[in-house]
Amino acid sequence: MQTNQANVVVDLKRTPSRDRITELESELDGMDGVTRAQASSRSSRLVLVDYDPEVIDSQKILGAVVRQGFDACLIGM
């Protein structure tokens, strides 16, 4: 059975420390429906999140990022 996949880029608006990025990636990776969360190798303020839209939506992903204390917005793919 194939699952649907979508992705979104979260713009953190400011470049966080490597430790904060690692914490955020772990938080997002642990969410139901998220298959991968990884900061861009070019700009660590951009985080690519792959997810199953039947399980979670981009607004819930953004909400989790904001709850972690980041000023962020979504950039669609």
PDB file of N, H, CA, C and O in Angstrom:
ATOM      1  N   MET A   1       0.822  -1.168   0.000  1.00  0.00           N
ATOM      2  CA  MET A   1       0.000   0.000   0.000  1.00  0.00           C
ATOM      3  C   MET A   1       0.882   1.252   0.000  1.00  0.00           C
ATOM      4  O   MET A   1       1.762   1.403   0.847  1.00  0.00           O
ATOM      5  N   GLN A   2       0.638   2.128  -0.943  1.00  0.00           N
ATOM      6  H   GLN A   2      -0.077   2.005  -1.631  1.00  0.00           H
ATOM      7  CA  GLN A   2       1.413   3.348  -1.058  1.00  0.00           C
ATOM      8  C   GLN A   2       0.746   4.468  -0.279  1.00  0.00           C
ATOM      9  O   GLN A   2      -0.472   4.633  -0.339  1.00  0.00           O
ATOM     10  N   THR A   3       1.541   5.234   0.451  1.00  0.00           N
ATOM     11  H   THR A   3       2.531   5.099   0.501  1.00  0.00           H
ATOM     12  CA  THR A   3       0.993   6.362   1.190  1.00  0.00           C
ATOM     13  C   THR A   3       1.250   7.643   0.408  1.00  0.00           C
ATOM     14  O   THR A   3       2.212   7.738  -0.356  1.00  0.00           O
ATOM     15  N   ASN A   4       0.387   8.615   0.607  1.00  0.00           N
ATOM     16  H   ASN A   4      -0.394   8.538   1.227  1.00  0.00           H
ATOM     17  CA  ASN A   4       0.593   9.918   0.012  1.00  0.00           C
ATOM     18  C   ASN A   4       1.710  10.622   0.749  1.00  0.00           C
ATOM     19  O   ASN A   4       1.863  10.463   1.960  1.00  0.00           O
ATOM     20  N   GLN A   5       2.484  11.394   0.026  1.00  0.00           N
ATOM     21  H   GLN A   5       2.360  11.523  -0.958  1.00  0.00           H
ATOM     22  CA  GLN A   5       3.542  12.179   0.643  1.00  0.00           C
ATOM     23  C   GLN A   5       3.443  13.609   0.157  1.00  0.00           C
ATOM     24  O   GLN A   5       3.169  13.862  -1.017  1.00  0.00           O
ATOM     25  N   ALA A   6       3.662  14.520   1.047  1.00  0.00           N
ATOM     26  H   ALA A   6       3.885  14.314   2.000  1.00  0.00           H
ATOM     27  CA  ALA A   6       3.729  15.937   0.738  1.00  0.00           C
ATOM     28  C   ALA A   6       4.954  16.477   1.454  1.00  0.00           C
ATOM     29  O   ALA A   6       5.514  15.822   2.333  1.00  0.00           O
ATOM     30  N   ASN A   7       5.361  17.671   1.071  1.00  0.00           N
ATOM     31  H   ASN A   7       4.907  18.203   0.357  1.00  0.00           H
ATOM     32  CA  ASN A   7       6.455  18.285   1.806  1.00  0.00           C
ATOM     33  C   ASN A   7       6.255  19.782   1.867  1.00  0.00           C
ATOM     34  O   ASN A   7       5.537  20.379   1.064  1.00  0.00           O
ATOM     35  N   VAL A   8       6.903  20.356   2.831  1.00  0.00           N
ATOM     36  H   VAL A   8       7.486  19.871   3.484  1.00  0.00           H
ATOM     37  CA  VAL A   8       6.828  21.793   3.051  1.00  0.00           C
ATOM     38  C   VAL A   8       8.169  22.241   3.607  1.00  0.00           C
ATOM     39  O   VAL A   8       8.859  21.490   4.296  1.00  0.00           O
ATOM     40  N   VAL A   9       8.520  23.466   3.297  1.00  0.00           N
ATOM     41  H   VAL A   9       7.960  24.077   2.737  1.00  0.00           H
ATOM     42  CA  VAL A   9       9.720  24.059   3.872  1.00  0.00           C
ATOM     43  C   VAL A   9       9.276  25.041   4.949  1.00  0.00           C
ATOM     44  O   VAL A   9       8.418  25.893   4.719  1.00  0.00           O
ATOM     45  N   VAL A  10       9.873  24.904   6.120  1.00  0.00           N
ATOM     46  H   VAL A  10      10.569  24.212   6.306  1.00  0.00           H
ATOM     47  CA  VAL A  10       9.611  25.819   7.220  1.00  0.00           C
ATOM     48  C   VAL A  10      10.778  26.810   7.266  1.00  0.00           C
ATOM     49  O   VAL A  10      11.936  26.417   7.409  1.00  0.00           O
ATOM     50  N   ASP A  11      10.456  28.091   7.143  1.00  0.00           N
ATOM     51  H   ASP A  11       9.515  28.411   7.027  1.00  0.00           H
ATOM     52  CA  ASP A  11      11.457  29.153   7.230  1.00  0.00           C
ATOM     53  C   ASP A  11      11.475  29.654   8.667  1.00  0.00           C
ATOM     54  O   ASP A  11      10.483  30.199   9.151  1.00  0.00           O
ATOM     55  N   LEU A  12      12.596  29.470   9.347  1.00  0.00           N
ATOM     56  H   LEU A  12      13.402  29.027   8.954  1.00  0.00           H
ATOM     57  CA  LEU A  12      12.715  29.842  10.757  1.00  0.00           C
ATOM     58  C   LEU A  12      12.993  31.324  10.954  1.00  0.00           C
ATOM     59  O   LEU A  12      13.055  31.787  12.093  1.00  0.00           O
ATOM     60  N   LYS A  13      13.160  32.068   9.887  1.00  0.00           N
ATOM     61  H   LYS A  13      13.109  31.691   8.962  1.00  0.00           H
ATOM     62  CA  LYS A  13      13.358  33.523   9.874  1.00  0.00           C
ATOM     63  C   LYS A  13      14.690  33.971  10.461  1.00  0.00           C
ATOM     64  O   LYS A  13      15.209  35.016  10.067  1.00  0.00           O
ATOM     65  N   ARG A  14      15.251  33.214  11.385  1.00  0.00           N
ATOM     66  H   ARG A  14      14.830  32.366  11.705  1.00  0.00           H
ATOM     67  CA  ARG A  14      16.587  33.483  11.928  1.00  0.00           C
ATOM     68  C   ARG A  14      17.340  32.164  11.997  1.00  0.00           C
ATOM     69  O   ARG A  14      16.748  31.113  12.240  1.00  0.00           O
ATOM     70  N   THR A  15      18.627  32.226  11.785  1.00  0.00           N
ATOM     71  H   THR A  15      19.108  33.080  11.587  1.00  0.00           H
ATOM     72  CA  THR A  15      19.434  31.013  11.829  1.00  0.00           C
ATOM     73  C   THR A  15      19.688  30.616  13.278  1.00  0.00           C
ATOM     74  O   THR A  15      20.352  31.344  14.015  1.00  0.00           O
ATOM     75  N   PRO A  16      19.158  29.456  13.691  1.00  0.00           N
ATOM     76  CA  PRO A  16      19.368  28.987  15.071  1.00  0.00           C
ATOM     77  C   PRO A  16      20.696  28.247  15.227  1.00  0.00           C
ATOM     78  O   PRO A  16      21.377  27.950  14.245  1.00  0.00           O
ATOM     79  N   SER A  17      21.043  27.961  16.457  1.00  0.00           N
ATOM     80  H   SER A  17      20.490  28.203  17.254  1.00  0.00           H
ATOM     81  CA  SER A  17      22.251  27.175  16.719  1.00  0.00           C
ATOM     82  C   SER A  17      22.040  25.749  16.220  1.00  0.00           C
ATOM     83  O   SER A  17      20.908  25.312  16.014  1.00  0.00           O
ATOM     84  N   ARG A  18      23.132  25.039  16.033  1.00  0.00           N
ATOM     85  H   ARG A  18      24.052  25.393  16.201  1.00  0.00           H
ATOM     86  CA  ARG A  18      23.064  23.644  15.583  1.00  0.00           C
ATOM     87  C   ARG A  18      22.292  22.793  16.594  1.00  0.00           C
ATOM     88  O   ARG A  18      21.537  21.906  16.198  1.00  0.00           O
ATOM     89  N   ASP A  19      22.471  23.050  17.889  1.00  0.00           N
ATOM     90  H   ASP A  19      23.084  23.771  18.211  1.00  0.00           H
ATOM     91  CA  ASP A  19      21.753  22.295  18.913  1.00  0.00           C
ATOM     92  C   ASP A  19      20.245  22.496  18.804  1.00  0.00           C
ATOM     93  O   ASP A  19      19.477  21.543  18.937  1.00  0.00           O
ATOM     94  N   ARG A  20      19.821  23.742  18.561  1.00  0.00           N
ATOM     95  H   ARG A  20      20.445  24.516  18.453  1.00  0.00           H
ATOM     96  CA  ARG A  20      18.380  24.023  18.423  1.00  0.00           C
ATOM     97  C   ARG A  20      17.816  23.350  17.176  1.00  0.00           C
ATOM     98  O   ARG A  20      16.692  22.848  17.196  1.00  0.00           O
ATOM     99  N   ILE A  21      18.587  23.337  16.099  1.00  0.00           N
ATOM    100  H   ILE A  21      19.500  23.744  16.083  1.00  0.00           H
ATOM    101  CA  ILE A  21      18.147  22.668  14.877  1.00  0.00           C
ATOM    102  C   ILE A  21      17.974  21.173  15.138  1.00  0.00           C
ATOM    103  O   ILE A  21      16.979  20.579  14.724  1.00  0.00           O
ATOM    104  N   THR A  22      18.930  20.575  15.815  1.00  0.00           N
ATOM    105  H   THR A  22      19.739  21.058  16.152  1.00  0.00           H
ATOM    106  CA  THR A  22      18.862  19.141  16.126  1.00  0.00           C
ATOM    107  C   THR A  22      17.635  18.837  16.976  1.00  0.00           C
ATOM    108  O   THR A  22      16.949  17.844  16.737  1.00  0.00           O
ATOM    109  N   GLU A  23      17.354  19.678  17.962  1.00  0.00           N
ATOM    110  H   GLU A  23      17.912  20.485  18.157  1.00  0.00           H
ATOM    111  CA  GLU A  23      16.164  19.496  18.803  1.00  0.00           C
ATOM    112  C   GLU A  23      14.893  19.586  17.971  1.00  0.00           C
ATOM    113  O   GLU A  23      13.977  18.780  18.135  1.00  0.00           O
ATOM    114  N   LEU A  24      14.841  20.569  17.077  1.00  0.00           N
ATOM    115  H   LEU A  24      15.585  21.223  16.943  1.00  0.00           H
ATOM    116  CA  LEU A  24      13.648  20.740  16.246  1.00  0.00           C
ATOM    117  C   LEU A  24      13.458  19.558  15.296  1.00  0.00           C
ATOM    118  O   LEU A  24      12.344  19.057  15.144  1.00  0.00           O
ATOM    119  N   GLU A  25      14.528  19.116  14.664  1.00  0.00           N
ATOM    120  H   GLU A  25      15.433  19.523  14.787  1.00  0.00           H
ATOM    121  CA  GLU A  25      14.434  17.962  13.767  1.00  0.00           C
ATOM    122  C   GLU A  25      13.904  16.746  14.529  1.00  0.00           C
ATOM    123  O   GLU A  25      13.050  16.019  14.022  1.00  0.00           O
ATOM    124  N   SER A  26      14.401  16.527  15.729  1.00  0.00           N
ATOM    125  H   SER A  26      15.094  17.117  16.141  1.00  0.00           H
ATOM    126  CA  SER A  26      13.946  15.387  16.540  1.00  0.00           C
ATOM    127  C   SER A  26      12.473  15.520  16.910  1.00  0.00           C
ATOM    128  O   SER A  26      11.717  14.551  16.836  1.00  0.00           O
ATOM    129  N   GLU A  27      12.072  16.724  17.307  1.00  0.00           N
ATOM    130  H   GLU A  27      12.686  17.511  17.367  1.00  0.00           H
ATOM    131  CA  GLU A  27      10.670  16.970  17.666  1.00  0.00           C
ATOM    132  C   GLU A  27       9.748  16.671  16.479  1.00  0.00           C
ATOM    133  O   GLU A  27       8.741  15.978  16.621  1.00  0.00           O
ATOM    134  N   LEU A  28      10.103  17.195  15.328  1.00  0.00           N
ATOM    135  H   LEU A  28      10.921  17.758  15.212  1.00  0.00           H
ATOM    136  CA  LEU A  28       9.261  16.988  14.146  1.00  0.00           C
ATOM    137  C   LEU A  28       9.276  15.529  13.699  1.00  0.00           C
ATOM    138  O   LEU A  28       8.230  14.985  13.345  1.00  0.00           O
ATOM    139  N   ASP A  29      10.439  14.892  13.709  1.00  0.00           N
ATOM    140  H   ASP A  29      11.288  15.335  13.996  1.00  0.00           H
ATOM    141  CA  ASP A  29      10.542  13.482  13.329  1.00  0.00           C
ATOM    142  C   ASP A  29       9.671  12.587  14.205  1.00  0.00           C
ATOM    143  O   ASP A  29       9.213  11.533  13.762  1.00  0.00           O
ATOM    144  N   GLY A  30       9.446  13.002  15.435  1.00  0.00           N
ATOM    145  H   GLY A  30       9.818  13.858  15.795  1.00  0.00           H
ATOM    146  CA  GLY A  30       8.651  12.205  16.365  1.00  0.00           C
ATOM    147  C   GLY A  30       7.144  12.369  16.204  1.00  0.00           C
ATOM    148  O   GLY A  30       6.376  11.664  16.859  1.00  0.00           O
ATOM    149  N   MET A  31       6.715  13.273  15.359  1.00  0.00           N
ATOM    150  H   MET A  31       7.339  13.846  14.827  1.00  0.00           H
ATOM    151  CA  MET A  31       5.284  13.509  15.176  1.00  0.00           C
ATOM    152  C   MET A  31       4.675  12.462  14.250  1.00  0.00           C
ATOM    153  O   MET A  31       5.271  12.090  13.238  1.00  0.00           O
ATOM    154  N   ASP A  32       3.476  11.990  14.610  1.00  0.00           N
ATOM    155  H   ASP A  32       2.992  12.292  15.432  1.00  0.00           H
ATOM    156  CA  ASP A  32       2.768  11.046  13.749  1.00  0.00           C
ATOM    157  C   ASP A  32       2.543  11.676  12.387  1.00  0.00           C
ATOM    158  O   ASP A  32       2.058  12.803  12.286  1.00  0.00           O
ATOM    159  N   GLY A  33       2.896  10.949  11.346  1.00  0.00           N
ATOM    160  H   GLY A  33       3.290  10.034  11.428  1.00  0.00           H
ATOM    161  CA  GLY A  33       2.690  11.409   9.985  1.00  0.00           C
ATOM    162  C   GLY A  33       3.902  12.061   9.362  1.00  0.00           C
ATOM    163  O   GLY A  33       3.968  12.185   8.139  1.00  0.00           O
ATOM    164  N   VAL A  34       4.869  12.483  10.169  1.00  0.00           N
ATOM    165  H   VAL A  34       4.815  12.381  11.162  1.00  0.00           H
ATOM    166  CA  VAL A  34       6.095  13.087   9.623  1.00  0.00           C
ATOM    167  C   VAL A  34       7.076  11.963   9.328  1.00  0.00           C
ATOM    168  O   VAL A  34       7.393  11.154  10.200  1.00  0.00           O
ATOM    169  N   THR A  35       7.553  11.922   8.086  1.00  0.00           N
ATOM    170  H   THR A  35       7.295  12.579   7.377  1.00  0.00           H
ATOM    171  CA  THR A  35       8.498  10.879   7.702  1.00  0.00           C
ATOM    172  C   THR A  35       9.941  11.355   7.740  1.00  0.00           C
ATOM    173  O   THR A  35      10.868  10.555   7.866  1.00  0.00           O
ATOM    174  N   ARG A  36      10.123  12.683   7.629  1.00  0.00           N
ATOM    175  H   ARG A  36       9.369  13.333   7.527  1.00  0.00           H
ATOM    176  CA  ARG A  36      11.487  13.225   7.705  1.00  0.00           C
ATOM    177  C   ARG A  36      11.429  14.721   7.936  1.00  0.00           C
ATOM    178  O   ARG A  36      10.601  15.422   7.354  1.00  0.00           O
ATOM    179  N   ALA A  37      12.311  15.198   8.786  1.00  0.00           N
ATOM    180  H   ALA A  37      12.983  14.629   9.258  1.00  0.00           H
ATOM    181  CA  ALA A  37      12.507  16.631   8.995  1.00  0.00           C
ATOM    182  C   ALA A  37      14.007  16.869   8.999  1.00  0.00           C
ATOM    183  O   ALA A  37      14.736  16.285   9.801  1.00  0.00           O
ATOM    184  N   GLN A  38      14.461  17.731   8.097  1.00  0.00           N
ATOM    185  H   GLN A  38      13.869  18.205   7.446  1.00  0.00           H
ATOM    186  CA  GLN A  38      15.898  17.932   7.967  1.00  0.00           C
ATOM    187  C   GLN A  38      16.183  19.374   7.555  1.00  0.00           C
ATOM    188  O   GLN A  38      15.589  19.899   6.613  1.00  0.00           O
ATOM    189  N   ALA A  39      17.109  19.998   8.286  1.00  0.00           N
ATOM    190  H   ALA A  39      17.591  19.571   9.050  1.00  0.00           H
ATOM    191  CA  ALA A  39      17.534  21.345   7.933  1.00  0.00           C
ATOM    192  C   ALA A  39      18.299  21.301   6.620  1.00  0.00           C
ATOM    193  O   ALA A  39      19.008  20.337   6.332  1.00  0.00           O
ATOM    194  N   SER A  40      18.150  22.339   5.840  1.00  0.00           N
ATOM    195  H   SER A  40      17.574  23.123   6.074  1.00  0.00           H
ATOM    196  CA  SER A  40      18.863  22.458   4.576  1.00  0.00           C
ATOM    197  C   SER A  40      20.361  22.549   4.817  1.00  0.00           C
ATOM    198  O   SER A  40      20.804  23.193   5.768  1.00  0.00           O
ATOM    199  N   SER A  41      21.130  21.910   3.967  1.00  0.00           N
ATOM    200  H   SER A  41      20.770  21.386   3.195  1.00  0.00           H
ATOM    201  CA  SER A  41      22.587  22.004   4.078  1.00  0.00           C
ATOM    202  C   SER A  41      23.086  23.378   3.626  1.00  0.00           C
ATOM    203  O   SER A  41      24.208  23.768   3.948  1.00  0.00           O
ATOM    204  N   ARG A  42      22.267  24.100   2.892  1.00  0.00           N
ATOM    205  H   ARG A  42      21.355  23.783   2.630  1.00  0.00           H
ATOM    206  CA  ARG A  42      22.645  25.428   2.410  1.00  0.00           C
ATOM    207  C   ARG A  42      22.290  26.539   3.398  1.00  0.00           C
ATOM    208  O   ARG A  42      23.009  27.531   3.523  1.00  0.00           O
ATOM    209  N   SER A  43      21.181  26.355   4.090  1.00  0.00           N
ATOM    210  H   SER A  43      20.597  25.550   3.989  1.00  0.00           H
ATOM    211  CA  SER A  43      20.732  27.376   5.047  1.00  0.00           C
ATOM    212  C   SER A  43      19.987  26.685   6.174  1.00  0.00           C
ATOM    213  O   SER A  43      18.886  26.173   5.969  1.00  0.00           O
ATOM    214  N   SER A  44      20.574  26.665   7.356  1.00  0.00           N
ATOM    215  H   SER A  44      21.468  27.080   7.522  1.00  0.00           H
ATOM    216  CA  SER A  44      19.959  25.925   8.463  1.00  0.00           C
ATOM    217  C   SER A  44      18.687  26.590   8.971  1.00  0.00           C
ATOM    218  O   SER A  44      18.012  26.029   9.834  1.00  0.00           O
ATOM    219  N   ARG A  45      18.344  27.759   8.467  1.00  0.00           N
ATOM    220  H   ARG A  45      18.892  28.215   7.767  1.00  0.00           H
ATOM    221  CA  ARG A  45      17.065  28.351   8.873  1.00  0.00           C
ATOM    222  C   ARG A  45      15.906  27.772   8.074  1.00  0.00           C
ATOM    223  O   ARG A  45      14.748  28.063   8.374  1.00  0.00           O
ATOM    224  N   LEU A  46      16.198  26.954   7.056  1.00  0.00           N
ATOM    225  H   LEU A  46      17.139  26.718   6.813  1.00  0.00           H
ATOM    226  CA  LEU A  46      15.166  26.292   6.268  1.00  0.00           C
ATOM    227  C   LEU A  46      15.132  24.810   6.621  1.00  0.00           C
ATOM    228  O   LEU A  46      16.151  24.124   6.558  1.00  0.00           O
ATOM    229  N   VAL A  47      13.956  24.327   6.992  1.00  0.00           N
ATOM    230  H   VAL A  47      13.128  24.885   7.044  1.00  0.00           H
ATOM    231  CA  VAL A  47      13.797  22.926   7.382  1.00  0.00           C
ATOM    232  C   VAL A  47      12.777  22.275   6.441  1.00  0.00           C
ATOM    233  O   VAL A  47      11.631  22.717   6.352  1.00  0.00           O
ATOM    234  N   LEU A  48      13.206  21.227   5.746  1.00  0.00           N
ATOM    235  H   LEU A  48      14.137  20.868   5.818  1.00  0.00           H
ATOM    236  CA  LEU A  48      12.324  20.479   4.859  1.00  0.00           C
ATOM    237  C   LEU A  48      11.630  19.393   5.666  1.00  0.00           C
ATOM    238  O   LEU A  48      12.281  18.614   6.361  1.00  0.00           O
ATOM    239  N   VAL A  49      10.310  19.344   5.572  1.00  0.00           N
ATOM    240  H   VAL A  49       9.780  19.977   5.007  1.00  0.00           H
ATOM    241  CA  VAL A  49       9.532  18.333   6.291  1.00  0.00           C
ATOM    242  C   VAL A  49       8.708  17.542   5.286  1.00  0.00           C
ATOM    243  O   VAL A  49       7.895  18.106   4.553  1.00  0.00           O
ATOM    244  N   ASP A  50       8.926  16.227   5.259  1.00  0.00           N
ATOM    245  H   ASP A  50       9.586  15.770   5.854  1.00  0.00           H
ATOM    246  CA  ASP A  50       8.129  15.308   4.446  1.00  0.00           C
ATOM    247  C   ASP A  50       7.089  14.693   5.366  1.00  0.00           C
ATOM    248  O   ASP A  50       7.400  14.296   6.489  1.00  0.00           O
ATOM    249  N   TYR A  51       5.843  14.614   4.885  1.00  0.00           N
ATOM    250  H   TYR A  51       5.591  14.936   3.972  1.00  0.00           H
ATOM    251  CA  TYR A  51       4.776  14.128   5.752  1.00  0.00           C
ATOM    252  C   TYR A  51       3.649  13.499   4.941  1.00  0.00           C
ATOM    253  O   TYR A  51       3.542  13.689   3.730  1.00  0.00           O
ATOM    254  N   ASP A  52       2.816  12.747   5.646  1.00  0.00           N
ATOM    255  H   ASP A  52       2.902  12.592   6.630  1.00  0.00           H
ATOM    256  CA  ASP A  52       1.631  12.132   5.062  1.00  0.00           C
ATOM    257  C   ASP A  52       0.448  13.053   5.353  1.00  0.00           C
ATOM    258  O   ASP A  52       0.042  13.177   6.508  1.00  0.00           O
ATOM    259  N   PRO A  53      -0.117  13.704   4.323  1.00  0.00           N
ATOM    260  CA  PRO A  53      -1.197  14.662   4.554  1.00  0.00           C
ATOM    261  C   PRO A  53      -2.506  14.018   5.033  1.00  0.00           C
ATOM    262  O   PRO A  53      -3.433  14.721   5.437  1.00  0.00           O
ATOM    263  N   GLU A  54      -2.578  12.697   4.987  1.00  0.00           N
ATOM    264  H   GLU A  54      -1.826  12.126   4.659  1.00  0.00           H
ATOM    265  CA  GLU A  54      -3.757  12.023   5.531  1.00  0.00           C
ATOM    266  C   GLU A  54      -3.660  11.869   7.048  1.00  0.00           C
ATOM    267  O   GLU A  54      -4.648  11.554   7.712  1.00  0.00           O
ATOM    268  N   VAL A  55      -2.463  12.094   7.587  1.00  0.00           N
ATOM    269  H   VAL A  55      -1.661  12.350   7.047  1.00  0.00           H
ATOM    270  CA  VAL A  55      -2.232  11.943   9.027  1.00  0.00           C
ATOM    271  C   VAL A  55      -2.026  13.296   9.713  1.00  0.00           C
ATOM    272  O   VAL A  55      -2.512  13.514  10.822  1.00  0.00           O
ATOM    273  N   ILE A  56      -1.312  14.190   9.057  1.00  0.00           N
ATOM    274  H   ILE A  56      -0.917  14.012   8.155  1.00  0.00           H
ATOM    275  CA  ILE A  56      -0.969  15.489   9.640  1.00  0.00           C
ATOM    276  C   ILE A  56      -1.005  16.536   8.541  1.00  0.00           C
ATOM    277  O   ILE A  56      -0.847  16.213   7.364  1.00  0.00           O
ATOM    278  N   ASP A  57      -1.214  17.787   8.923  1.00  0.00           N
ATOM    279  H   ASP A  57      -1.343  18.049   9.879  1.00  0.00           H
ATOM    280  CA  ASP A  57      -1.192  18.840   7.914  1.00  0.00           C
ATOM    281  C   ASP A  57      -0.100  19.855   8.228  1.00  0.00           C
ATOM    282  O   ASP A  57       0.479  19.852   9.314  1.00  0.00           O
ATOM    283  N   SER A  58       0.167  20.713   7.266  1.00  0.00           N
ATOM    284  H   SER A  58      -0.304  20.716   6.384  1.00  0.00           H
ATOM    285  CA  SER A  58       1.262  21.670   7.398  1.00  0.00           C
ATOM    286  C   SER A  58       1.047  22.651   8.551  1.00  0.00           C
ATOM    287  O   SER A  58       2.019  23.097   9.161  1.00  0.00           O
ATOM    288  N   GLN A  59      -0.187  22.991   8.858  1.00  0.00           N
ATOM    289  H   GLN A  59      -0.976  22.629   8.362  1.00  0.00           H
ATOM    290  CA  GLN A  59      -0.443  23.916   9.963  1.00  0.00           C
ATOM    291  C   GLN A  59      -0.077  23.303  11.314  1.00  0.00           C
ATOM    292  O   GLN A  59       0.393  24.008  12.206  1.00  0.00           O
ATOM    293  N   LYS A  60      -0.288  22.003  11.467  1.00  0.00           N
ATOM    294  H   LYS A  60      -0.670  21.430  10.742  1.00  0.00           H
ATOM    295  CA  LYS A  60       0.124  21.333  12.714  1.00  0.00           C
ATOM    296  C   LYS A  60       1.642  21.292  12.820  1.00  0.00           C
ATOM    297  O   LYS A  60       2.202  21.422  13.908  1.00  0.00           O
ATOM    298  N   ILE A  61       2.298  21.113  11.689  1.00  0.00           N
ATOM    299  H   ILE A  61       1.843  21.008  10.805  1.00  0.00           H
ATOM    300  CA  ILE A  61       3.765  21.128  11.682  1.00  0.00           C
ATOM    301  C   ILE A  61       4.259  22.509  12.085  1.00  0.00           C
ATOM    302  O   ILE A  61       5.146  22.627  12.930  1.00  0.00           O
ATOM    303  N   LEU A  62       3.697  23.548  11.491  1.00  0.00           N
ATOM    304  H   LEU A  62       2.976  23.452  10.804  1.00  0.00           H
ATOM    305  CA  LEU A  62       4.076  24.911  11.847  1.00  0.00           C
ATOM    306  C   LEU A  62       3.799  25.187  13.318  1.00  0.00           C
ATOM    307  O   LEU A  62       4.611  25.821  13.992  1.00  0.00           O
ATOM    308  N   GLY A  63       2.672  24.722  13.819  1.00  0.00           N
ATOM    309  H   GLY A  63       2.012  24.207  13.272  1.00  0.00           H
ATOM    310  CA  GLY A  63       2.345  24.909  15.228  1.00  0.00           C
ATOM    311  C   GLY A  63       3.390  24.296  16.150  1.00  0.00           C
ATOM    312  O   GLY A  63       3.738  24.884  17.174  1.00  0.00           O
ATOM    313  N   ALA A  64       3.884  23.132  15.795  1.00  0.00           N
ATOM    314  H   ALA A  64       3.601  22.655  14.963  1.00  0.00           H
ATOM    315  CA  ALA A  64       4.923  22.476  16.602  1.00  0.00           C
ATOM    316  C   ALA A  64       6.207  23.292  16.588  1.00  0.00           C
ATOM    317  O   ALA A  64       6.893  23.388  17.606  1.00  0.00           O
ATOM    318  N   VAL A  65       6.533  23.877  15.448  1.00  0.00           N
ATOM    319  H   VAL A  65       5.975  23.799  14.621  1.00  0.00           H
ATOM    320  CA  VAL A  65       7.736  24.699  15.339  1.00  0.00           C
ATOM    321  C   VAL A  65       7.592  25.955  16.210  1.00  0.00           C
ATOM    322  O   VAL A  65       8.515  26.317  16.940  1.00  0.00           O
ATOM    323  N   VAL A  66       6.458  26.599  16.131  1.00  0.00           N
ATOM    324  H   VAL A  66       5.709  26.305  15.537  1.00  0.00           H
ATOM    325  CA  VAL A  66       6.211  27.816  16.918  1.00  0.00           C
ATOM    326  C   VAL A  66       6.224  27.504  18.414  1.00  0.00           C
ATOM    327  O   VAL A  66       6.750  28.287  19.205  1.00  0.00           O
ATOM    328  N   ARG A  67       5.646  26.363  18.808  1.00  0.00           N
ATOM    329  H   ARG A  67       5.219  25.727  18.166  1.00  0.00           H
ATOM    330  CA  ARG A  67       5.663  25.982  20.227  1.00  0.00           C
ATOM    331  C   ARG A  67       7.090  25.762  20.743  1.00  0.00           C
ATOM    332  O   ARG A  67       7.341  25.863  21.944  1.00  0.00           O
ATOM    333  N   GLN A  68       8.014  25.462  19.837  1.00  0.00           N
ATOM    334  H   GLN A  68       7.810  25.380  18.862  1.00  0.00           H
ATOM    335  CA  GLN A  68       9.408  25.304  20.226  1.00  0.00           C
ATOM    336  C   GLN A  68      10.124  26.663  20.351  1.00  0.00           C
ATOM    337  O   GLN A  68      11.317  26.719  20.648  1.00  0.00           O
ATOM    338  N   GLY A  69       9.378  27.749  20.119  1.00  0.00           N
ATOM    339  H   GLY A  69       8.408  27.703  19.877  1.00  0.00           H
ATOM    340  CA  GLY A  69       9.922  29.081  20.321  1.00  0.00           C
ATOM    341  C   GLY A  69      10.469  29.766  19.082  1.00  0.00           C
ATOM    342  O   GLY A  69      11.109  30.813  19.181  1.00  0.00           O
ATOM    343  N   PHE A  70      10.223  29.188  17.928  1.00  0.00           N
ATOM    344  H   PHE A  70       9.703  28.338  17.848  1.00  0.00           H
ATOM    345  CA  PHE A  70      10.721  29.781  16.695  1.00  0.00           C
ATOM    346  C   PHE A  70       9.694  30.720  16.066  1.00  0.00           C
ATOM    347  O   PHE A  70       8.495  30.444  16.104  1.00  0.00           O
ATOM    348  N   ASP A  71      10.153  31.813  15.496  1.00  0.00           N
ATOM    349  H   ASP A  71      11.127  32.037  15.466  1.00  0.00           H
ATOM    350  CA  ASP A  71       9.341  32.663  14.649  1.00  0.00           C
ATOM    351  C   ASP A  71       9.480  32.061  13.258  1.00  0.00           C
ATOM    352  O   ASP A  71      10.566  32.089  12.680  1.00  0.00           O
ATOM    353  N   ALA A  72       8.395  31.519  12.714  1.00  0.00           N
ATOM    354  H   ALA A  72       7.513  31.496  13.183  1.00  0.00           H
ATOM    355  CA  ALA A  72       8.525  30.740  11.478  1.00  0.00           C
ATOM    356  C   ALA A  72       7.313  30.930  10.581  1.00  0.00           C
ATOM    357  O   ALA A  72       6.251  31.375  11.015  1.00  0.00           O
ATOM    358  N   CYS A  73       7.506  30.578   9.317  1.00  0.00           N
ATOM    359  H   CYS A  73       8.369  30.216   8.964  1.00  0.00           H
ATOM    360  CA  CYS A  73       6.406  30.538   8.360  1.00  0.00           C
ATOM    361  C   CYS A  73       6.650  29.382   7.407  1.00  0.00           C
ATOM    362  O   CYS A  73       7.762  28.859   7.325  1.00  0.00           O
ATOM    363  N   LEU A  74       5.602  28.981   6.682  1.00  0.00           N
ATOM    364  H   LEU A  74       4.699  29.406   6.749  1.00  0.00           H
ATOM    365  CA  LEU A  74       5.685  27.878   5.743  1.00  0.00           C
ATOM    366  C   LEU A  74       5.985  28.404   4.336  1.00  0.00           C
ATOM    367  O   LEU A  74       5.509  29.464   3.930  1.00  0.00           O
ATOM    368  N   ILE A  75       6.784  27.630   3.616  1.00  0.00           N
ATOM    369  H   ILE A  75       7.171  26.769   3.946  1.00  0.00           H
ATOM    370  CA  ILE A  75       7.033  27.891   2.203  1.00  0.00           C
ATOM    371  C   ILE A  75       6.627  26.621   1.483  1.00  0.00           C
ATOM    372  O   ILE A  75       7.260  25.584   1.677  1.00  0.00           O
ATOM    373  N   GLY A  76       5.593  26.667   0.661  1.00  0.00           N
ATOM    374  H   GLY A  76       5.078  27.510   0.504  1.00  0.00           H
ATOM    375  CA  GLY A  76       5.102  25.474  -0.040  1.00  0.00           C
ATOM    376  C   GLY A  76       6.074  24.984  -1.081  1.00  0.00           C
ATOM    377  O   GLY A  76       6.900  25.738  -1.594  1.00  0.00           O
ATOM    378  N   MET A  77       5.962  23.694  -1.386  1.00  0.00           N
ATOM    379  H   MET A  77       5.291  23.081  -0.969  1.00  0.00           H
ATOM    380  CA  MET A  77       6.810  23.079  -2.406  1.00  0.00           C
ATOM    381  C   MET A  77       5.983  22.780  -3.626  1.00  0.00           C
ATOM    382  O   MET A  77       6.503  22.257  -4.611  1.00  0.00           O
TER     383      MET A  77
END
